[in-house]
Amino acid sequence: MKWAAFLSTAFIAILIILYEWPKLKQKSAKDKLALVSLLLIGLLLSMFHLQEMAGPTSWIEAFFRPLGEFMER
């Protein structure tokens, strides 16, 4: 994991919260929770190298390969 990328993403998330929070003071707790949860999901996803991960097609292939080999016999 590249810590610089993670810390810069965390810093940007904090800036977004500080910018949006005064506008959300009049809104309900659900709106505040939605903002924070979406930013946390983005922060968690920034920790993984999603560009280098295998796609869903290769996961399905790896999952069903033993079944295919079994059915060929």
PyMOL CGO cylinders between C-alpha atoms (Angstrom):
from pymol import cmd
from pymol.cgo import CYLINDER

trace = [
    CYLINDER, 0.00, 0.00, 0.00, 1.24, 3.45, -0.83, 0.3, 1, 1, 1, 1, 1, 1,
    CYLINDER, 1.24, 3.45, -0.83, 0.86, 5.51, 2.30, 0.3, 1, 1, 1, 1, 1, 1,
    CYLINDER, 0.86, 5.51, 2.30, 1.16, 8.83, 0.51, 0.3, 1, 1, 1, 1, 1, 1,
    CYLINDER, 1.16, 8.83, 0.51, -1.85, 8.05, -1.67, 0.3, 1, 1, 1, 1, 1, 1,
    CYLINDER, -1.85, 8.05, -1.67, -3.87, 6.86, 1.32, 0.3, 1, 1, 1, 1, 1, 1,
    CYLINDER, -3.87, 6.86, 1.32, -3.00, 9.88, 3.45, 0.3, 1, 1, 1, 1, 1, 1,
    CYLINDER, -3.00, 9.88, 3.45, -3.76, 12.30, 0.62, 0.3, 1, 1, 1, 1, 1, 1,
    CYLINDER, -3.76, 12.30, 0.62, -7.14, 10.59, 0.11, 0.3, 1, 1, 1, 1, 1, 1,
    CYLINDER, -7.14, 10.59, 0.11, -7.83, 10.85, 3.85, 0.3, 1, 1, 1, 1, 1, 1,
    CYLINDER, -7.83, 10.85, 3.85, -6.88, 14.53, 3.79, 0.3, 1, 1, 1, 1, 1, 1,
    CYLINDER, -6.88, 14.53, 3.79, -9.22, 15.19, 0.86, 0.3, 1, 1, 1, 1, 1, 1,
    CYLINDER, -9.22, 15.19, 0.86, -12.03, 13.33, 2.64, 0.3, 1, 1, 1, 1, 1, 1,
    CYLINDER, -12.03, 13.33, 2.64, -11.53, 15.50, 5.72, 0.3, 1, 1, 1, 1, 1, 1,
    CYLINDER, -11.53, 15.50, 5.72, -11.59, 18.63, 3.56, 0.3, 1, 1, 1, 1, 1, 1,
    CYLINDER, -11.59, 18.63, 3.56, -14.85, 17.48, 1.96, 0.3, 1, 1, 1, 1, 1, 1,
    CYLINDER, -14.85, 17.48, 1.96, -16.40, 16.91, 5.38, 0.3, 1, 1, 1, 1, 1, 1,
    CYLINDER, -16.40, 16.91, 5.38, -15.26, 20.34, 6.62, 0.3, 1, 1, 1, 1, 1, 1,
    CYLINDER, -15.26, 20.34, 6.62, -16.63, 22.00, 3.48, 0.3, 1, 1, 1, 1, 1, 1,
    CYLINDER, -16.63, 22.00, 3.48, -19.99, 20.21, 3.46, 0.3, 1, 1, 1, 1, 1, 1,
    CYLINDER, -19.99, 20.21, 3.46, -20.73, 20.05, 7.20, 0.3, 1, 1, 1, 1, 1, 1,
    CYLINDER, -20.73, 20.05, 7.20, -22.06, 23.64, 7.58, 0.3, 1, 1, 1, 1, 1, 1,
    CYLINDER, -22.06, 23.64, 7.58, -24.52, 22.94, 4.75, 0.3, 1, 1, 1, 1, 1, 1,
    CYLINDER, -24.52, 22.94, 4.75, -25.61, 19.72, 6.45, 0.3, 1, 1, 1, 1, 1, 1,
    CYLINDER, -25.61, 19.72, 6.45, -26.32, 21.29, 9.86, 0.3, 1, 1, 1, 1, 1, 1,
    CYLINDER, -26.32, 21.29, 9.86, -29.95, 21.81, 8.91, 0.3, 1, 1, 1, 1, 1, 1,
    CYLINDER, -29.95, 21.81, 8.91, -30.26, 18.33, 7.37, 0.3, 1, 1, 1, 1, 1, 1,
    CYLINDER, -30.26, 18.33, 7.37, -31.16, 15.12, 9.16, 0.3, 1, 1, 1, 1, 1, 1,
    CYLINDER, -31.16, 15.12, 9.16, -28.76, 12.67, 10.74, 0.3, 1, 1, 1, 1, 1, 1,
    CYLINDER, -28.76, 12.67, 10.74, -29.34, 10.30, 7.81, 0.3, 1, 1, 1, 1, 1, 1,
    CYLINDER, -29.34, 10.30, 7.81, -27.80, 12.80, 5.40, 0.3, 1, 1, 1, 1, 1, 1,
    CYLINDER, -27.80, 12.80, 5.40, -24.78, 13.27, 7.63, 0.3, 1, 1, 1, 1, 1, 1,
    CYLINDER, -24.78, 13.27, 7.63, -24.39, 9.51, 8.02, 0.3, 1, 1, 1, 1, 1, 1,
    CYLINDER, -24.39, 9.51, 8.02, -24.65, 9.03, 4.26, 0.3, 1, 1, 1, 1, 1, 1,
    CYLINDER, -24.65, 9.03, 4.26, -21.89, 11.57, 3.61, 0.3, 1, 1, 1, 1, 1, 1,
    CYLINDER, -21.89, 11.57, 3.61, -19.54, 10.08, 6.18, 0.3, 1, 1, 1, 1, 1, 1,
    CYLINDER, -19.54, 10.08, 6.18, -20.23, 6.49, 5.17, 0.3, 1, 1, 1, 1, 1, 1,
    CYLINDER, -20.23, 6.49, 5.17, -19.66, 7.17, 1.45, 0.3, 1, 1, 1, 1, 1, 1,
    CYLINDER, -19.66, 7.17, 1.45, -16.41, 8.93, 2.21, 0.3, 1, 1, 1, 1, 1, 1,
    CYLINDER, -16.41, 8.93, 2.21, -15.29, 6.05, 4.45, 0.3, 1, 1, 1, 1, 1, 1,
    CYLINDER, -15.29, 6.05, 4.45, -16.09, 3.53, 1.73, 0.3, 1, 1, 1, 1, 1, 1,
    CYLINDER, -16.09, 3.53, 1.73, -14.00, 5.57, -0.70, 0.3, 1, 1, 1, 1, 1, 1,
    CYLINDER, -14.00, 5.57, -0.70, -11.20, 5.76, 1.84, 0.3, 1, 1, 1, 1, 1, 1,
    CYLINDER, -11.20, 5.76, 1.84, -11.26, 1.99, 2.35, 0.3, 1, 1, 1, 1, 1, 1,
    CYLINDER, -11.26, 1.99, 2.35, -11.25, 1.35, -1.38, 0.3, 1, 1, 1, 1, 1, 1,
    CYLINDER, -11.25, 1.35, -1.38, -8.26, 3.65, -1.78, 0.3, 1, 1, 1, 1, 1, 1,
    CYLINDER, -8.26, 3.65, -1.78, -6.18, 1.25, 0.32, 0.3, 1, 1, 1, 1, 1, 1,
    CYLINDER, -6.18, 1.25, 0.32, -6.42, -1.49, -2.32, 0.3, 1, 1, 1, 1, 1, 1,
    CYLINDER, -6.42, -1.49, -2.32, -4.73, -1.48, -5.71, 0.3, 1, 1, 1, 1, 1, 1,
    CYLINDER, -4.73, -1.48, -5.71, -7.94, -1.95, -7.65, 0.3, 1, 1, 1, 1, 1, 1,
    CYLINDER, -7.94, -1.95, -7.65, -6.22, -1.37, -10.99, 0.3, 1, 1, 1, 1, 1, 1,
    CYLINDER, -6.22, -1.37, -10.99, -3.94, -4.37, -10.39, 0.3, 1, 1, 1, 1, 1, 1,
    CYLINDER, -3.94, -4.37, -10.39, -6.58, -6.75, -9.05, 0.3, 1, 1, 1, 1, 1, 1,
    CYLINDER, -6.58, -6.75, -9.05, -8.05, -9.47, -11.20, 0.3, 1, 1, 1, 1, 1, 1,
    CYLINDER, -8.05, -9.47, -11.20, -11.49, -8.80, -12.59, 0.3, 1, 1, 1, 1, 1, 1,
    CYLINDER, -11.49, -8.80, -12.59, -14.68, -10.68, -11.81, 0.3, 1, 1, 1, 1, 1, 1,
    CYLINDER, -14.68, -10.68, -11.81, -14.27, -12.88, -14.89, 0.3, 1, 1, 1, 1, 1, 1,
    CYLINDER, -14.27, -12.88, -14.89, -11.03, -14.39, -13.61, 0.3, 1, 1, 1, 1, 1, 1,
    CYLINDER, -11.03, -14.39, -13.61, -12.59, -14.90, -10.15, 0.3, 1, 1, 1, 1, 1, 1,
    CYLINDER, -12.59, -14.90, -10.15, -15.53, -16.79, -11.68, 0.3, 1, 1, 1, 1, 1, 1,
    CYLINDER, -15.53, -16.79, -11.68, -13.14, -18.83, -13.80, 0.3, 1, 1, 1, 1, 1, 1,
    CYLINDER, -13.14, -18.83, -13.80, -11.04, -19.77, -10.77, 0.3, 1, 1, 1, 1, 1, 1,
    CYLINDER, -11.04, -19.77, -10.77, -14.17, -20.66, -8.81, 0.3, 1, 1, 1, 1, 1, 1,
    CYLINDER, -14.17, -20.66, -8.81, -15.72, -22.89, -11.49, 0.3, 1, 1, 1, 1, 1, 1,
    CYLINDER, -15.72, -22.89, -11.49, -12.54, -24.49, -12.89, 0.3, 1, 1, 1, 1, 1, 1,
    CYLINDER, -12.54, -24.49, -12.89, -12.64, -27.46, -10.46, 0.3, 1, 1, 1, 1, 1, 1,
    CYLINDER, -12.64, -27.46, -10.46, -16.30, -28.05, -11.33, 0.3, 1, 1, 1, 1, 1, 1,
    CYLINDER, -16.30, -28.05, -11.33, -15.47, -28.03, -15.06, 0.3, 1, 1, 1, 1, 1, 1,
    CYLINDER, -15.47, -28.03, -15.06, -12.63, -30.50, -14.55, 0.3, 1, 1, 1, 1, 1, 1,
    CYLINDER, -12.63, -30.50, -14.55, -14.93, -32.75, -12.54, 0.3, 1, 1, 1, 1, 1, 1,
    CYLINDER, -14.93, -32.75, -12.54, -17.62, -32.69, -15.22, 0.3, 1, 1, 1, 1, 1, 1,
    CYLINDER, -17.62, -32.69, -15.22, -15.13, -33.51, -18.00, 0.3, 1, 1, 1, 1, 1, 1,
    CYLINDER, -15.13, -33.51, -18.00, -14.31, -36.84, -16.34, 0.3, 1, 1, 1, 1, 1, 1,
]
cmd.load_cgo(trace, "trace")
